[in-house]
Amino acid sequence: MDHTSPKVTVYMPCYNYARFLEQAIRSVLVQTLPDWELIIINDGSTDNTLDLLRNYENDPRIRIIEQENKGLNVSINIALRLANGKYIIRLDADDCFDENILLVLSNILETKPEVGLVYPDYYHINERGEILETVRRQKIGEEVELLDLPAHGACTMIRKECMVDLKGYDEAFSCQDGYDLWLKFIRKYKPYNVNIPLFYYRQHGKNLSKKMERILETRGNIKKIFIDKYGNGYRPRVLGVIPVVGQSIYSQSEPFVELAGKPLIWYTLDEVQRAKSLDKIVLASEDDSVLEYTRKQFPGIVAMKRPDEFARATSRVQDTITYVMDRLKEDSDYEPDAVCVLYISTPLRRAGHIDKAIDTMAIFDVDSVVSIQEELAFCYRHRRFGLSPVHKSRRNMRIERDAIYKENGAIYLSKTRVFKNGRLLGKKIGHISMLPWESIKVNSEFDLWMATKILADWKKKD
């Protein structure tokens, strides 16, 4: 084997993961594809990582780089410059490979020259290495066409020439999961995936929810910068509409119900006016007290009285949207490219979620964008003989699942033509993910209590 030009470069950024490091390295050493090199970057670890790495310093296939702590993205770009392989793949020091991953993924790139990167399904494992679940990704081109779910950054094999062309990772982001690279990649190249779990992704740490919050926030910033850089800053002209009924069928979601010392309606109005991507904001209500409150407390928001029939429990929100658009067209010749519907019953939605939804529409050119929360439970429908799994595929493993997403009611964004056709959502639907605590929808006393507790206590817990 020619060690100067291996087929695959595996690169491993490592920071204070000594307790998992040897398992990660061994998962490379046992690969059924022998033509590889491993670059380990010790990114200023303060545990016994260095002592463990000395055991491998005489292996000609392994290069060990010592540096002061520079962060994941800087370390990845250093590895990219050092890589000799035709294909490159990342392995984080707390994860590990299936023994066949390099063979399977490199064979796909060898036999499919039109493909620029390939990724597998994977396992979630716990701190002890026990499998928690198998995560299956939808098959590109067969099951999914909209590429808004990125490949996992730590088990994706990519042609080095593609990474060089894309200039690697953006070092401005200290917390991300490859989303920046994914957006740049799908503009120019073709991805591919295999439905074989070939990677073990370890879930550990005491604050996974806080980590996910940082990742989702970073993805929002990545989308914004991506549009500014590659989309010439174009965003659709979006009208925000807040439909409010004075007396809801759920008394806990009425506009002046007190939530943590403020009326429920305040939370939506305060965040909506902070959204940078909304061109105009209209609150539409039949209730004079709601209109008066809005005009007094939020003068930048247009308070528009709508007919009483649009406030009935059987009324469609599309009718309110059409009414508002017709009024704006008649009064000021204003017509938006899209409309974002924002209900006051989801008070923990933030301005950044709205901006992220609008950026998602611009990047992927979808008809609609909805806010969702991932549902981790195995779900059923009630059918003739009782409960039937939502998924058509057989449940071969107790822990096997496909991702399921449920809308949380925080954001409904659709292009104007969708509403003009009498629909709330179009055919091609994108999404933004929100965390469980952000997705609280106030329809009961329990929901109101939970929202109050979150506002009072959640951010104090780190």
N, C-alpha and C positions, 0 to 999 in steps of 0.2 A: 504493500500500500504506500502511495506517495503522500507523506504527511504534510507536504507543503501545499497541496491542493486537494483537500478532502472534498467529498461530495457535499457533506452537511457540516455546518458550524452550529454547535449548540452553545449558547451563551447564557451564563448564570450570574445575574446580579445577586449579591449576598450582603445583607446587613443584619447582624445579630440573630441569625437563624441557625446557630451551631447545633442545636438539638435536633434539627431536621436535615442538616447538611449532608451527612454521610449517606442517608437513604436516597437523597436526590442524586448525588454523584453516582452511587451504585446503579441507579436506574438508567444511567447513560452507559456505564461500563458493560452492562449485560445486553446492549442492543443487538438485535439479529443482523442489522446492517453494520458492517465493520468499518465502513469508510466515513469516519467522522472525526471532528476535533471538538474539544471542550474548552471554552474560555470562561474562567471564573474571575469575576471582579469583586474583590473584597472591599466593599464601599465603607471603609472606616469602622468596621465592627469593633465593639468593645467587649464582646464575650470571648470564648475560646475558639472562635472561627479560625484564626491564624494557626493555632496549634494543630487543628484537624487538617488544614490544607497542606501542612508540611508532609503528611503521609502520601500526598499525590504529586509532589513537586518533581519527582524523577520520572514520571510517566510522560513519554514524548508526545502523547496525544492531548495532554492537558497543559494549558497555559494559565498561570495564576497572576493576576494583576492586583497589586496593593495600591490603594489610594485613600486620601482623606474623603470623608463623606461628601458626596456630590449629588446624591439623589438618583432615583430610578432612571429618569429619561436621559440624564447626562451619561450615566453608566452604559445604557443601551447604545447610545451613539458612539461611545468609545469602543464597545464591542464590535459595532458595525465596521468601524475603520480598521480593526484588527483582523476581522474575519477573512479566512481564505476559502471558505466553502462556496460552492455554487448556490446552495440553498442555506438559509439560516432559520433558526428556531430558538425561542426563549424558553428557559426552564427556571422558574423562581426557586430559590433555595429551600423553600418550605413545601414545595410540591414534588411530584415525581412522575416519570414516564412509564407507560406500558412498554415492554421490551420490543414491541414491533412498530412503535410509532415512526421511527426514522425510516424504516423500510417501506411502510405503507404510504406515508405522505410523500417521500421522495420519488417513489415509483409513479405516483399520480402526476407530479410535475414533470417527470421524464417522459411520460406517455401522452401528456396533454399540454402541448406547447402554448396553447391559447390561455392557459390558466396561470395566474400570477401568484396566487396563494391558496393554501388548502388547510382546512382545520377539521378535527374530529369531534365526536361527542365526548363526554367526559364524566368522571365520577366526582361527587363531593365526598371528601373523607373528613373525619374529625381529627383531633390532635393526636390520637393514638393510631391513626391510619385506618380506622374502620370505615367501610363504605356507608355513607348516609343515604345516598340516592344516585341514580343515573340520570344525567341531563341529556336529553336528546334534542338536537338542533334540526329544524326543518330543512328538507333537501332543496338546495338552491336550483331553481329552474323547473322543478317538478311540484313542490309543495309551496314555494314562496318565490315571488318575483321582486317584491319591495325589500330592499336591502337596508332596512333601518335598524336591524339587530346586528351589532358587530360581532366579528369572530372574537373568541377569547384570546387576549393578547399573549398568554403564556403557553399556548400549545399550537400556535399557528406557524406553519412553515411557509416561507415566502422566498421568492427568487431574490438573490442579493442585488441584482441589477435593478429590480423594482424599488427596493429600499433605498438604493443610492439615488435613483431618479427622484424619489419622493422626499429626499433629504432627511430621512429618518424621523425621529420623534421631535416634537416641538418642546424645547427645554424650558419654555416659559411656564409649563404646567408641571407642578410637583406631585399632583395626585390625579392620575387618570388610568384607564384600563385599555389603552390602545385605540380609543375612539377617534382621536385626531388622525392617526394613521389610516384608520378604516375609511373615514370620509374622503381623505385624499386618494386612497387606493381605488375606490369604486368609481371615481371620476374617469380613470384611465385604464384600469385593468379588470380582469375577470376573476372573481373568487370561486371556490369550489369547496364542497365539504363531503365527508364520509360519515355514515351513520354507524360508526364503530367507536365505542369508548376506548380511548388510547391515552388518557391523561388522568391523573389523580390531583384534584384541586382541593387543597386543605382549607377547611373553615376553622379558624381558631381566633383567639383574642377575646377580650371581654367587651369590646364595644364595636361589634360588627355593624350595628345600625348607624353609628356615627361615621364609620368608614364609608358606608353606602351613601350617606347624606353628602359627604365630601365629593364622592365620585359623581353623583347626579348633578351637583352644583358645578363641578368642573366641566361636565359634558355640556351644560348650558353655555358656559364661557367659550368652549371649543366651537360650538355651533355659531355663536355670534362672530367670532374671529374668522371662521371659515367663510361665512357669507361676505364679510367685509373684504376678504382676500380673494376669494374665487368667484363670488357672485356680484362683484362690483357694488356691494352694499345694498343690493336690491332686496326689499321686503315688500310684501303686499300691503296695500292700504287697507287697514283693518278697523272696522267699527266694533267697539265693545258695547254689548247690550246687557243690561242688568234688569231682568224682569222680576218685579216684586209685587206680591199680593199682600194687601193689608191684613187679611185673615186667611191663614193657611189651614189646610186640612190637618196639618201637624202644628199644634199650638206652640210647640217648642221652637219652631223655625219661623215664627212671625218676626217681623223686622225689629221690634222694640223689646224683644225678650232680652233680659240682661245676661251677658256673658262676660265674666271676669271684670265687672265694673263698667262695661260699655254695652250699648245696644248691639245686637247681632249684626245688623245691617252695616255698622261702622267698619267692621273688619274687611268686608269686601270692598266697600267704597274707598277705604284708605289705601289698600293695596293696589286696586285697579288704577287709581290716579298716579301711582308710581311706575306703572308699566311703561317702558320706553317705546314699545312697538305698536301701541294703540294710537290710531290716527284721530279718533273721536270716541267719546264715551257718552252713552245715553242710558239713563235709568227710566224704565217705562213702568208706570203703575197707575191704577185707577184710584188709589188712596191719596187724598189730599195731604194728610199728615206726613206720609212718606215723601211726597214731592216737596213739601215745605222744608222738611228736615234736610233733604239733599241740597236744595238751593241755598240754605243757610250755612250748612256745615261744609259742603263741597261745591263751591260755586263753579269749579272747572268742569263739572259733570252736568250735562244737559238733563233736566228733569222734564219728562214728557208724559202728559196724561194720555192714557190709552182707554178705549171703550171698555165698559164693564164686562161685556161678553168675553173679552180676552182673559179675564181673571177667573173664569169658572174652572172647576176641577177637570172638566172634560175638554177644555180648550187646548189647542196645540201651540207650543211656543213659536212654531213657524209662522203662525198668523200674527203674533206680536212683532216678530222680526220684519215681516212684510209690511206691516203697518208703519213701523219706525222708518224703514227704508223709503217708503212712499212719501212720508212726511218730509224727510230730509231732502229728497229729490225735489219735491215741490217747493220747499221753503228756501233752500240754498243751493240747489242743483248739485248736491253731494251724493256720490254713489261710490261705495267702497268696493274693493276687490274681494273682501272676505268679511265675515261677521263672527265675532267671538261671544258666545252666550255664557254668562257668568251668574250663577245662582248664589244667593246669600246664605244658603244652607250649608255651604262648605267654607267656614270662616278661616280655616288655616291655610288656604291656598295663598301663595305669595305672588308678588309682581313678577318675580323671576320665572315662575311657571308659565305665566301668560306669554312672556317674551320667548321662552323656550319653545312653546307650541307654535308660535308664529314663525320662528326660525326653522322649525321642523318642516312646516308647510313649504317654505321657500327652498330648502335644501332638497327635499325629496319630491317636490311638485305633486303633492297629494291633494285630493279633493277635500279631505277633512282631517282634523287631528283631534283626538280625545285624550283626556287624562285618565290614566289607569293605575291600578295597584296590582302587583303580581299576586296571584292566588296559589299558595303552595300546597293546599289540600287536594286530595283526589276527589273529583267532583262527579255528581250523578244527576240524571234527570229521572223523573217518575214516568214510567211507561206502563204498558198493559200488565206486565207481570211484576210490577214494583220498580225498584231502583235499577237504572241502567247507567253504566259509566258514560261520561260525556265523550270520551275518546273512543273512536271506532276500533283502534288497535287493541290487541289483547294485553292484559296486564300480566306480563310474564314474570316480573319481579315485584316484590312487595314495595320496593323503593323506587321503581321506575316511574318517571313522569315526563310529560311534555308541559311546557309552561302554559299556564292559563292566566288570562288577564281579565280583570273586571273593571268596568268604568266606575269612577268614584263621584261623578257628577260635578266636578270642579270646573272643567273646561270643555266646551263644545265649540270647535272652530271649523267653519266650512266656508268654501268659496261662495260668493253671492249667487251664482247660478244654481247651486244646490238648493238654497232657500227658495229661489224663484220657481224651482220645479216642485215645490211643496214638500221637500225633504229636510230633515235635520242633518243627516250625514250622507256623504256621497259614496261612490263605489270604492275608491282607493283611499283607505284610511290609515293615517299614521298615528303615532301616539307619543306621549311623554309619560315617564314613570314618576309616580309620587310615592313617598314613604307612607306607612300605615298611619302615623300620627298626623301627617299633612292631609290625609284623605278622610278624616272624620266628617261625616255628614249628619247634621243635627236634625233628627226626625223624632226623637224621644227624650224622655227625662235622662235616660242613661247616656245618650249621645251628648246632651248638654253638660252633664256632670263630667264626662270624659274630656270634652273640649276645655272645660274650666280647669281641670286638673293638669292637662297638657300645658295650657298657657301659664299656669302658676308654677309648675314643678319641672316639666320635661327638660327645658334648656339648662336647668341647674345641674342636671346629671350628665357628667362627661366621662 
